[in-house]
Amino acid sequence: MEKLLVTSNLNPDLDGYACSVGYAEYLKLSGKKADPVLLGEIDDETTYVLNLTSESAIPQFNGDLKGKGELILVDTTSAESLKTELDPKQVVEIVDHRRLNDAYLMPWAKKQIELVGSCATLIVEKFITDKLPIKKETAHLLYGAIVSNTINFKNQITTVRDKNAAKHLLKEIEIAEDFAEKMFRARTNIKGDNLSRYLHKDYVELQICGRKLTVFQMEIVETDQLIKERLSEIISIAKFIIKDKELDYCFINIIDTLKAYNYIITLDETTENMLGKILNLKFQNNFAKTDIIIMRKEIMPKIKEYLDYE
């Protein structure tokens, strides 16, 4: 039996890392040979949750994945997001939760793509269905991932399934009342040069309907203070990152994880006009504030629908 390697994006967020660990554990309990694979580094949020347990991060995988075994992608549908050399046909399974995805590019792979708030929810449901136990350390990671991706169950993409999966995990672990706030503060390490590193790390480049987009996303606390003190710096860093890219649209989505609203910043009038229409927002000087959380993964399908009918 060939070993299965379970992995997510390069430098995965908590959801991608937790799903890699959780699904590999589930597969082993199901009698299969499987190992989680970490490509790149974990972030401060994942480190915080790991520090609450006795577990250390799985070792980084060095080299490329080509010929190393069959791959299962979790919390991503794109082999390109791994940033490593591989044969796309090594990908035998995909588990993800995004409406807009690239799964169609791998028709030979088994797919589970369901619109829940966190990919970790889909992994937890596998344990529940097969009545398999979850290690406490893994349960911490999966619970943290659900809380993280749903912004502590406050965003619009949160489902009953996410809440039920979280309740199931809470039967196995004890979570402090301030767990979410401390976790969100742990990932908001944007002092000094960390702001530039954050923006360099959390942006995506996409092509939708023949148009090129770059979208930055920040999920932080105390956004009002950040906007007041460093808005011009955020814009300058974003412009530097996209310098020389021939883009049709670009914007920055900043989410306040504790107060549950967004700031959306556009860098051009075309993007401002588009987002104003599809999100029903009024921009002033390329700047708008929402009353609710709107995730990047929610905005992208709306952009596709807009461009489809433009």
C-alpha positions as CSV (number, residue, x, y, z in Angstrom):
1,M,0.0,0.0,0.0
2,E,1.5,3.4,-1.1
3,K,1.7,6.0,1.6
4,L,-0.7,8.9,1.4
5,L,0.6,12.4,2.1
6,V,-1.9,14.9,3.4
7,T,-1.0,18.5,2.9
8,S,-2.3,22.1,2.3
9,N,-1.0,25.3,0.9
10,L,2.6,26.4,1.3
11,N,2.8,28.2,4.7
12,P,-0.7,27.0,5.7
13,D,-3.0,28.8,8.0
14,L,-4.5,27.1,11.0
15,D,-7.3,25.5,9.1
16,G,-4.9,24.0,6.5
17,Y,-2.5,22.7,9.1
18,A,-5.2,21.3,11.4
19,C,-6.8,19.5,8.5
20,S,-3.5,18.0,7.4
21,V,-2.9,16.6,10.8
22,G,-6.5,15.6,11.5
23,Y,-7.2,13.8,8.2
24,A,-3.9,11.9,8.4
25,E,-4.9,10.8,11.9
26,Y,-8.3,9.7,10.6
27,L,-6.8,7.8,7.7
28,K,-4.5,5.9,10.0
29,L,-7.3,5.0,12.3
30,S,-9.1,3.7,9.2
31,G,-6.3,1.3,8.4
32,K,-4.4,3.4,5.8
33,K,-0.8,4.5,5.7
34,A,-0.9,8.3,5.9
35,D,1.3,11.2,7.1
36,P,0.7,14.9,7.4
37,V,3.1,17.1,5.4
38,L,4.0,20.7,6.3
39,L,5.2,22.8,3.4
40,G,6.9,25.9,4.6
41,E,6.2,27.4,8.0
42,I,3.2,27.6,10.4
43,D,1.9,31.0,11.5
44,D,1.7,32.6,14.9
45,E,-2.0,31.5,15.3
46,T,-1.1,27.9,14.8
47,T,1.9,28.2,17.1
48,Y,-0.4,29.6,19.8
49,V,-2.8,26.6,19.6
50,L,0.0,24.1,19.5
51,N,1.5,25.7,22.7
52,L,-1.7,24.9,24.5
53,T,-1.0,21.2,23.9
54,S,2.0,18.9,24.4
55,E,2.4,18.7,20.6
56,S,5.1,20.3,18.5
57,A,4.7,21.2,14.9
58,I,5.2,18.4,12.4
59,P,8.6,18.8,10.7
60,Q,8.8,20.9,7.5
61,F,9.1,18.9,4.3
62,N,12.2,19.6,2.4
63,G,12.6,19.2,-1.3
64,D,9.8,18.5,-3.8
65,L,6.9,16.1,-3.7
66,K,7.3,14.6,-7.1
67,G,7.4,10.8,-6.8
68,K,7.0,10.9,-3.1
69,G,3.6,9.3,-2.9
70,E,-0.1,9.9,-3.5
71,L,-1.3,13.3,-2.3
72,I,-4.5,14.5,-0.6
73,L,-5.1,18.2,-0.6
74,V,-7.0,19.7,2.3
75,D,-8.2,23.3,2.5
76,T,-7.1,23.9,-1.1
77,T,-8.0,22.7,-4.5
78,S,-4.8,24.0,-6.3
79,A,-1.7,21.9,-6.7
80,E,0.0,25.2,-7.6
81,S,-0.6,26.5,-4.1
82,L,1.9,23.9,-2.8
83,K,4.7,25.7,-4.6
84,T,6.6,22.4,-5.1
85,E,7.4,20.2,-8.0
86,L,5.0,17.3,-8.4
87,D,3.0,15.4,-10.9
88,P,-0.6,16.7,-10.7
89,K,-1.8,13.1,-11.0
90,Q,-0.3,12.4,-7.6
91,V,-3.3,14.2,-6.2
92,V,-5.8,11.5,-5.5
93,E,-8.2,13.4,-3.2
94,I,-9.3,16.9,-2.4
95,V,-11.2,18.1,0.7
96,D,-12.1,21.8,0.6
97,H,-14.9,24.3,1.4
98,R,-14.7,27.1,-1.2
99,R,-17.4,27.8,-3.7
100,L,-14.8,29.2,-6.1
101,N,-12.1,26.6,-6.6
102,D,-9.9,24.8,-9.1
103,A,-11.0,21.2,-8.5
104,Y,-12.2,20.8,-12.1
105,L,-8.5,20.9,-13.1
106,M,-8.0,17.5,-11.5
107,P,-10.9,15.4,-12.8
108,W,-9.2,12.1,-11.7
109,A,-9.1,13.1,-8.0
110,K,-11.9,12.1,-5.5
111,K,-13.5,15.4,-4.3
112,Q,-15.3,16.6,-1.3
113,I,-16.1,20.3,-1.6
114,E,-18.9,21.5,0.7
115,L,-19.8,25.0,1.7
116,V,-19.0,25.1,5.4
117,G,-17.2,27.8,7.3
118,S,-14.1,25.7,8.0
119,C,-12.5,22.8,6.2
120,A,-11.8,21.4,9.7
121,T,-15.6,20.8,10.0
122,L,-15.5,18.3,7.2
123,I,-12.6,16.4,8.9
124,V,-14.4,16.3,12.2
125,E,-17.5,15.0,10.6
126,K,-15.5,12.0,9.3
127,F,-14.5,11.1,12.8
128,I,-18.1,11.5,14.0
129,T,-19.6,9.4,11.1
130,D,-17.1,6.5,11.7
131,K,-17.2,6.9,15.5
132,L,-13.5,7.2,15.8
133,P,-11.7,8.9,18.6
134,I,-9.7,12.2,18.1
135,K,-6.5,12.8,20.0
136,K,-6.9,15.8,22.4
137,E,-4.0,17.6,20.7
138,T,-5.7,17.2,17.3
139,A,-9.0,18.2,18.7
140,H,-7.4,21.5,19.9
141,L,-6.1,22.2,16.4
142,L,-9.4,21.4,14.7
143,Y,-11.4,23.4,17.2
144,G,-9.1,26.4,16.8
145,A,-9.4,26.1,13.0
146,I,-13.2,26.2,13.2
147,V,-13.1,29.2,15.5
148,S,-10.5,30.9,13.3
149,N,-12.3,30.4,10.0
150,T,-15.7,31.3,11.3
151,I,-14.3,34.3,13.2
152,N,-15.6,32.7,16.4
153,F,-18.9,31.8,14.6
154,K,-19.6,35.5,13.7
155,N,-19.2,35.5,10.0
156,Q,-21.8,34.8,7.4
157,I,-20.3,31.6,6.1
158,T,-20.7,29.9,9.5
159,T,-23.1,26.9,9.3
160,V,-24.9,24.7,11.8
161,R,-22.4,22.0,10.8
162,D,-19.5,24.1,12.0
163,K,-21.2,24.7,15.3
164,N,-22.0,21.0,15.7
165,A,-18.5,20.0,14.9
166,A,-17.1,22.4,17.4
167,K,-19.5,21.1,20.1
168,H,-18.4,17.5,19.4
169,L,-14.7,18.6,19.9
170,L,-15.6,20.3,23.2
171,K,-16.6,16.9,24.6
172,E,-12.9,16.0,24.3
173,I,-11.1,19.2,25.3
174,E,-11.5,22.1,27.7
175,I,-11.3,25.6,26.2
176,A,-10.8,28.8,28.2
177,E,-13.4,31.5,27.9
178,D,-10.9,33.9,26.3
179,F,-9.5,31.3,23.9
180,A,-10.7,33.0,20.7
181,E,-9.6,36.5,21.7
182,K,-6.1,35.3,22.7
183,M,-5.8,33.3,19.5
184,F,-6.8,36.2,17.4
185,R,-4.4,38.5,19.2
186,A,-1.6,35.9,18.7
187,R,-2.0,36.1,14.9
188,T,-2.1,39.9,14.9
189,N,1.6,40.3,15.1
190,I,2.0,43.2,12.7
191,K,4.3,45.6,14.6
192,G,7.1,47.1,12.6
193,D,8.2,45.1,9.6
194,N,5.7,42.3,10.5
195,L,3.1,44.3,8.7
196,S,4.9,44.0,5.4
197,R,5.5,40.2,6.0
198,Y,1.8,39.8,6.8
199,L,0.7,41.4,3.5
200,H,3.3,39.6,1.5
201,K,2.1,36.3,2.9
202,D,-1.7,36.7,2.8
203,Y,-2.6,37.8,-0.7
204,V,-3.9,35.8,-3.6
205,E,-3.6,36.2,-7.4
206,L,-6.5,35.0,-9.4
207,Q,-7.8,35.0,-13.0
208,I,-11.6,35.2,-13.2
209,C,-13.4,35.5,-16.6
210,G,-10.1,36.5,-18.2
211,R,-9.5,39.3,-15.7
212,K,-6.5,39.4,-13.3
213,L,-7.1,40.1,-9.6
214,T,-5.0,40.5,-6.5
215,V,-6.7,40.4,-3.2
216,F,-5.0,41.0,0.2
217,Q,-6.7,39.9,3.4
218,M,-5.9,40.8,7.0
219,E,-7.8,39.2,9.9
220,I,-6.7,41.1,13.0
221,V,-7.8,42.9,16.2
222,E,-7.9,46.7,16.8
223,T,-8.3,47.6,13.1
224,D,-9.4,51.2,14.0
225,Q,-6.0,51.8,15.5
226,L,-4.2,50.2,12.5
227,I,-6.2,52.3,10.0
228,K,-5.5,55.4,11.9
229,E,-1.8,54.9,12.3
230,R,-0.7,52.9,9.3
231,L,-3.2,53.1,6.4
232,S,-0.8,54.9,4.1
233,E,1.9,52.3,4.9
234,I,-0.6,49.4,4.1
235,I,-1.4,51.0,0.7
236,S,2.3,51.6,-0.1
237,I,3.2,48.0,0.7
238,A,0.3,46.6,-1.4
239,K,1.4,48.9,-4.3
240,F,4.9,47.6,-4.0
241,I,3.8,44.0,-4.1
242,I,1.7,44.5,-7.2
243,K,4.2,46.7,-8.9
244,D,4.6,45.8,-12.6
245,K,1.7,43.4,-12.5
246,E,-0.9,44.1,-15.1
247,L,-4.0,43.8,-13.0
248,D,-7.6,44.6,-13.7
249,Y,-8.6,44.7,-10.0
250,C,-6.9,44.9,-6.6
251,F,-8.2,45.5,-3.1
252,I,-7.4,45.0,0.5
253,N,-9.9,43.3,2.9
254,I,-9.2,44.0,6.6
255,I,-11.4,42.1,9.1
256,D,-11.7,43.0,12.7
257,T,-12.0,39.6,14.3
258,L,-13.3,40.9,17.7
259,K,-15.7,43.7,16.6
260,A,-16.9,41.8,13.5
261,Y,-16.7,44.3,10.6
262,N,-14.5,45.0,7.6
263,Y,-12.5,47.8,6.1
264,I,-12.2,47.5,2.4
265,I,-9.5,49.5,0.6
266,T,-9.3,49.8,-3.2
267,L,-6.3,51.0,-5.2
268,D,-8.1,52.2,-8.3
269,E,-11.5,53.5,-9.4
270,T,-12.4,50.5,-11.4
271,T,-12.2,48.2,-8.4
272,E,-14.1,50.7,-6.3
273,N,-17.0,50.8,-8.7
274,M,-17.2,47.0,-9.0
275,L,-17.1,46.4,-5.2
276,G,-19.5,49.2,-4.6
277,K,-22.1,47.5,-6.8
278,I,-21.6,43.9,-5.8
279,L,-21.3,44.6,-2.0
280,N,-23.7,47.6,-1.9
281,L,-21.0,49.8,-0.3
282,K,-20.4,53.5,-0.5
283,F,-16.7,54.2,-0.9
284,Q,-15.0,57.5,0.0
285,N,-11.5,58.0,-1.2
286,N,-11.2,54.3,-2.1
287,F,-12.2,53.4,1.5
288,A,-15.4,51.7,2.9
289,K,-16.5,50.1,6.1
290,T,-19.0,47.2,6.4
291,D,-21.4,46.4,9.2
292,I,-20.7,42.7,9.0
293,I,-17.8,40.4,8.3
294,I,-17.3,39.6,4.6
295,M,-14.6,37.1,3.9
296,R,-12.5,37.1,0.8
297,K,-13.9,33.7,-0.1
298,E,-17.4,35.2,-0.1
299,I,-16.4,38.2,-2.3
300,M,-14.7,36.2,-5.0
301,P,-17.8,34.3,-6.2
302,K,-19.7,37.7,-6.3
303,I,-16.9,39.1,-8.5
304,K,-17.2,36.1,-10.8
305,E,-21.0,36.6,-11.1
306,Y,-20.4,40.3,-11.8
307,L,-17.9,39.6,-14.5
308,D,-20.0,36.8,-16.0
309,Y,-22.8,39.3,-16.7
310,E,-20.7,42.4,-17.4
